[in-house]
Amino acid sequence: MNFWLLLLLGLLTYLILQRSVPRITRTPIWILWLVMMTPASILTVWALIYGEDANLPAILAIGPFAICFVLYWWLVQRGRISPKESQTVQTSQVLSNAVEMTPNLEEETPEQPPTRTIDREEEGQLRDCFPWSVYYLRNLEYRPQVVVCRGQLRTNPDRAYQTIQGNIEKTFGDRFLVVFQEGFYAKQPFFILVPNPQAESKKPQESEATTRPIFALSLLLITLFTTTVSGAVFAGVDEAALRSDPARLWEGLSYSLPLIAILGVHEFGHYFAARFHHIRSTLPYLIPFPFFLGTVGAFTQMRSPIPDRKALFDVSVIGPLAGLAISIPLLVWGMAHSQVVLLSALENPDSAGLLNFEALKPQFSLLLSVVSKLALGDSLNADTVIDLNLVAIAGYLGLILTAFNLLPVGQLDGGHMVHAMFGQRTALGIAQVTRLLMLVLALAYGDRKELLFGAIVLFLMPIRDEPALNDVSELDNRRDFIGLMALALLAAILLPAPKVLTQALGF
């Protein structure tokens, strides 16, 4: 299992680096990838040689992380892109994942003078779009492809954005996308005018090229096959038995169908929330993986800008909550039909872990402890573990994947959620604290290698989320409450059950 975790970590690491590194450094991605994969590779080799239960020396547990962190920082700084060029790259990518950029929008180099996206006559018209009683415009900054409008906000953000966006649309039509963003260093928010590629391409708001139903269906069928194979393996069907009786593959459906239902409900939550807010998006795409779990999840890609933080919150929070709404009932039903095994009956009692479905200790999670006790009653105690059946495995994985998605870091659903709740600056601080806490949790539970895997992924993940068009207006109290409840659910999944609770439950 360590090998497949290493392979999966390697793929995720490369994809994350490929997406984030070119913005900040010219250092080749493959070099940074090798540096980042070194600690995990050392841990895997140690487990292969000495066994998964062998205690890792402190020098090997801490040393590679410290050395590779310093080396990674030095390599990034050595090829660091200048602040001006970095601003150019980041500005051109503000909406790159939300809008299908047209190929004629070429990126300019720092040596070229900034392109004036409006002429002198239009500059006067642009200034007239900013009423002094709404937003007192002080100056215009011309950056490659964009115009930055800085001034002083004199009314509430909602009214300011609606007024100025409406004025610009009346004056320039759909030529520009208007972004209202918090200043990271300045106290006052500012406006950005970005050329609207949809105005040039004249693409329809919704088309088969965007949704790609055939591609989505193909991924669904492939993932159904890979997860069914994995389910058959979990059910004890080995390769020889499968060859002699191919019909035994169907035994894996008890795992694959619930898991795909959980992933589908999660992603269709995002999809329908996006449609509700008139955001173009793809259909949910399942990601097949030919080993271990049979999949590494699913995703839905937004293809037009998020209008405001309320829409960002709705789209991000509905997926995890919808996933939990189906994961927990499946988990309860599956656990009620699972077997309870004595720890003393196991060949290796210390092998019980997060992904050991034949010997699961629920005490590592507060929510899982309560759910397992409700399902199994007095048969579950401190001397027993759970041998999950296939439905319970699917529900349990849905719980784990939902918890990971709710982590308030970068491009994860939780990262979008805290960005919408607290703003981009505060979300960056929350993301940094979350990554450190996950690393502390992983080191505190040294026998839980999966936690260390998750902590490494979080440190590789970019923590800056892309802004909504109106990224200044705050949420209402109802959405803030829902967000806090979602974070409370995350804590209940991740944090271990306290002693008082475990004693009350009989663990």
Secondary structure, 3 states (H helix, E strand, C coil): CHHHHHHHHHHHHHHHHHHHHHHCECCCHHHHHHHHHHHHHHHHHHHHHHCCCCCCCHHHHHHHHHHHHHHHHHHHHHCECCHHHHHHHHHHCCCCCCCCCCCCCCCCCCCCCCCCCCCHHHHHHHHHCCCCCCEEEEEEEEECCEEEEEEEECCCHHHHHHHHHHHHHHHHCCCEEEEEECCCCCCCCEEEEEECHHHHHCCCCCCHHHHCHHHHHHHHHHHHHHHHHHHHHHCCCCHHHHHHCHHHHHHHHHHHHHHHHHHHHHHHHHHHHHHHCCCCECCCEEEECCCCCCEEEEECCECCCCCEHHHHHHHHHHHHHHHHHHHHHHHHHHHHCCEEEEHHHCCCHHHCCCCCCCCECHHHCHHHHHHHHHHHHHHCCCCEEEECCHHHHHHHHHHHHHHHHHCCCCCCHHHHHHHHHHCHHHHHHHHHHHHHHHHHHHHHCCCCHHHHHHHHHHHHCCCCCCCCCECCCCCCHHHHHHHHHHHHHHHHHHCCCCHHHHHHHCC
